[in-house]
């Protein structure tokens, strides 16, 4: 006896007629709860993967922003430190110069100090013939008597000396054929200040 092929309108397959009598057999064999659990597990796994990728991307973006902000902060901090260091160096130089000025002016008039200054000022003068050394009135009192008696303070007989009431104690100006050499105390301190600032990497404006 041959089996009759039965075509169910709800099933796109050919099944034997003996099995087609009761379609509930296939429904009973399918575990819908298990399918639901598997589908839910797949969806949850896919969602977790997407969420993980999204979190990774966002964390990478936030990390870049943080690194940029940190670099900018460190750069600004370094600039601030360098500026502060230069300001401290400048203030130290200025304070040192002021202290030196106070000390020097307090020690003046000092005979040896002034004599050494005159000798140092005349050193770069290549032609001492007719050179004139101008001294302040207070310093003239230290050497005036010697100079008047023909003592040239060991700098050469061709060097002349003159009293200049416009100069302050410790000031020396040399006039020669090579030019004028200004050794006034203010000018010497100014030169010292510029030298110290240049060594510290800061130029005066």
NUSEPA-592493 format. One record per residue: residue in one letter; x, y, z of N, C-alpha, C, O in turn. Coordinates in steps of 0.1 Angstrom, whole numbers, plus 5000, padded with zeros to 4 digits. Example, Ala and Ser with C-alpha at 12.3 -4.5 7.8 and 13.67 -1.06 7.14 Angstrom:
<rs>
A513249435078512349555078513249675078514249675085
S512849785071513749895071512950005079513450115080
</rs>
This chain:
<rs>
X500949885000500050005000500950125000501850145009
X500750214991501550334989500950444998499850455001
X501950525002501550635010501050755002501650784991
X500050825006499550934999500351065004500551085016
X500751144995501451274998500451375001499551404993
X500551435013499551535017500351675018501351685024
X499751775012500351915012499451995021498352025018
X500052035031499452125041499652275036500752305032
X498652355036498752495031499652575040500152675036
X499852535053500652615062502152565062502952625069
X502452455055503752405055504252385041503652325033
X505452455038505952455025506852325024508052335022
X506252205025507052085024506051965021504851975023
X506651865016505851745013506051645024507151615028
X504951605030505051505041504151395039503151405031
X504451275044503551165042502151195048502051265058
X501151135042499751155047499551095061498751145068
X500350995064500250935078500651035088500151025100
X501551125085502051225094501251345094501251435103
X500551365083499751495081498451495088497851595089
X498051385093496751375100496751465113495751515117
X497951475119497951555131499151645131500351605134
X498951785127499951885126500551915140501651975141
X499851885150500351925163501551855167502251885176
X501851745160503151665163504351755161505251745169
X504451835150505551925148505652035158506652085163
X504452085162504352195172504852145185505552215193
X504552015188504951965201506451945201507151955212
X507051915189508451885188509352015189510552005193
X508752135186509452255187509352315201508252345206
X510552345207510552405221510652555219511752615218
X509552625219509452775217510252845228510852945225
X510152795240510852865251512352865249513052965252
X512852745244514252735242514752825231515752895232
X513852835220514152925209514253075214515053145210
X513253105222513253235228514453265236515053375235
X514853165244516053185252517353205244518153295246
X517453125233518553135224518653265217519653335216
X517453315212517353435205517653555214518353645211
X517153545227517453645236518953655240519553765241
X519553535241520953525244521853585232522753665235
X521453555220522153615208521953765208522953835205
X520753815210520553955210521354025222521954135220
X521353965233522054025245523554025242524254125245
X524053915236525453915232525854025222526854085223
X525054035212525254135202525154275208525954365204
X524254295217524054425223525354455232525854575232
X525754355239526954375248528154405239529054495243
X528354345228529454365219529354515214530354585214
X528254555209528054695205528354795216528954895214
X527754765228527954855239529454865243529954965246
X530154745242531554745245532354825235533254905239
X532054815222532654895212532455035214533355125212
X531255075217530855215219531555275231532155385231
X531655195242532355235254533855255251534455355255
X534455165243535855175239536155295231537155365234
X535255325222535455445213535355575221536155665220
X534355575230534155695239535355715248535755825250
X535755605254536955615263538155665256538955735261
X538355615244539555655236539455805233540455875234
X538255855230538055995227538256085239538956185239
X537756035251537956105263539456105267539956205273
X540055995264541555985268542356085259543256145265
X541956095247542656195238542456335243543356415244
X541156365247540856495252541656525265542156635268
X541756425274542456435287543956465284544556545290
X544456385275545956395272546256535266547256605270
X545356585257545556725252545456825263546256915264
X544456815271544256915282545456905292545957005297
X545956785295547156765303548356825297549156895304
X548556805284549756865278549657015278550657085280
X548457075275548357215276548657275290549257375292
X548157195300548357235314549857235317550357325323
X550557135313551957125316552757225309553657285314
X552357255296553057365289552857495295553857575297
X551657525300551357655307552157655320552657765324
X552157545327552957545339554457565337555057645345
X554957505327556457525324556657665320557657725325
X555757725312555957865309555857955321556658055322
X554957925330554858005342556057995351556558095356
X556657875352557857855360558957925354559757995361
X559157915341560257985334560158145336561158205338
X558958195334558658335336559058375351559658475353
X558558295360558858325374560358315377560858395385
X560958215371562458205373563158325368564058385375
X562758375356563458495351563158615359564058705361
X561858625364561558745373562358735386562858845390
X562558615391563358605404564758645401565358715409
X565358595390566658625386566858775384567858835389
X565858835377565958985375565859055388566659155390
X564959015397564859085410566159065419566559155426
X566758945418567958925425569159015420569859065428
X569159025406570259115401569959255405570959325409
X568759305404568459445408568759465422569359565426
X568359375431568659385445570159385448570659465456
X570959295441572359295443573059425439573959475445
X572559485428573159605423572859715433573759805436
X571659725438571359825448572159815461572659915466
X572359685465573159665477574659705474575259765483
X575059675462576459705459576659865459577659915463
X575659925453575760075453575760135467576560225470
X574960085475574860135489576260115496576760205503
X576759995494578059955501579160045495579960105503
X579260065482580260135476580260285480581260345484
X579060345480578860485483579160505498579660605502
X578860405506579160415520580660415523581160485532
X581360335515582860325517583560445511584760475515
X582960515502583560635496583660755505582760765514
X584660845504585860825496586860725501587160735513
X587360635493588360545496589560565487589460555475
X590660595493591860635485592360525476592560545464
X592460395481592960285473591960255462592360225451
X590660255466589660215456589660315444589560275433
X589760445448589760545437591060535429590960555416
X592160515435593460505427593360385418593760395406
X592860275422592660155413591760185402591960135390
X590660255405589660295394590360385384590060365372
X591160475388591860565378592760485369592760505357
X593560395375594460305368593660225358594060215346
X592560155362591760075354591160145342591060095331
X590660275345590060355335591060395324590660405312
X592260415328593360455318593860345310594560365300
X593660215315594260095308593860095293594760065285
X592660115289592360105275592760225266592660215254
X593260325273593660445265595060415260596060405267
X595160405246596460375240597360495239598560485238
X596760615239597560735238597260825250596260895250
X598160825259597960905272598461045270598361125280
X599061085259599561215257598361315258597461315249
X598461405268597361505269596061455275595061525276
X596061335280594861275286594561355299595361395307
X593161375301592761455313591861365321590861305316
X592161355334591361275344590561375352591161455359
X589261365351588461455359587861385372587361275371
X588061445383587661385396586661475403586561595400
X585861415412584861495420585661575430586761555433
X584961675435585561765445586061685458587061715463
X585161595462585561515474586761425471587561405480
X586861365459587961285456589261365453590361325455
X589061485448590161575446590961605459592161625459
X590161615470590861635483591761525487592761545494
X591561405481592361295485593761305478594761265483
X593761355465594961355457595461485453596461505447
X594661595455594961725450596361775454597061835446
X596661755467597961795472599161725464600161785461
X598961595462599961525456600061565441601161585435
X598961575435598861615421599561755419600361775409
X599261845428599761975427601261985428601962065422
X601761885436603261875438603961795426605161775427
X603161765416603761695405603661545405604261475397
X602961485415602761345416601661305406600561355407
X601961215397600961175387600361035390599760965382
X600460995403599860875409600260755401599460655401
X601360755395601860635388601260605375601360495370
X600560705369599860675356600560745345600060725333
X601560815347602360875336602361025337601361085341
X603461085334603661225336602861315326602661435328
X602361245315601661325305600161335308599461415302
X599761265319598361265323598061385332598861415341
X597061455329596661575337595361545345594661455342
X595261615356594061595365593361725366593961835366
X592061715369591261835371590061805380589561695380
X589761905388588561895397587261925389587262025382
X586261845391584961865384583861865395583561755400
X583361975399582361985410580961915405580161895414
X580861885393579561825388579661665390578561605388
X580761615394580861475396580661435411580861515420
X580161315413579961265426581161185431581961145423
X581161155444582261075449582360945442581360875440
X583560905438583760775431583660785416583960685409
X583360905411583160925396584560965390585261045396
X584760905379585960935371585660945356584960855351
X586061055350585861065335587261095329587961185334
X587661025319588861045312588661095298587861035290
X589261205295589161265282590561245275591561285280
X590561185263591861155256591661165241590461185236
X592661145234592561145219591861025214591261025203
X591760925223590960805219589460815222588660725218
X589060925228587660945232587560965246588460985254
X586260965250585960995264585560855271584760785265
X586160835282585860705290585160745302585660805312
X583860705303582960745314583060635325582460525322
X583660665336583760565347582960615359583360595370
X581960695357581060735368580460615374580260515368
X580160625387579660505395578360455389578160335388
X577460545385576160515380576360435367575660335364
X577360475358577560405346578160275348577860175341
X579060255358579660135361578660035366578659915362
X577760075375576759995380575759955369575259835369
X575460045360574560015349575159905340574459815335
X576459915337577159815329577159685336576959575329
X577359685349577359555356576059495356575959375355
X574959575357573659525357573259455344572759355343
X573659525333573459475320574159335318573659245312
X575359335322576159205321575559095329575458985324
X575059125341574459015349573158965343572858855343
X572359065337571159025331571358945318570658845316
X572358975311572758895299573158755302572758655296
X573858745313574358605317573158525322573158405321
X572158595328570958525333569958495322568858445324
X570258545309569358515298568258615297567258595290
X568458735303567358835302568058965297568959015303
X567459025287567959155282567059265287565859255288
X567759375291566959485296566359555284566959575273
X565159605286564459675275564859825275564359895267
</rs>
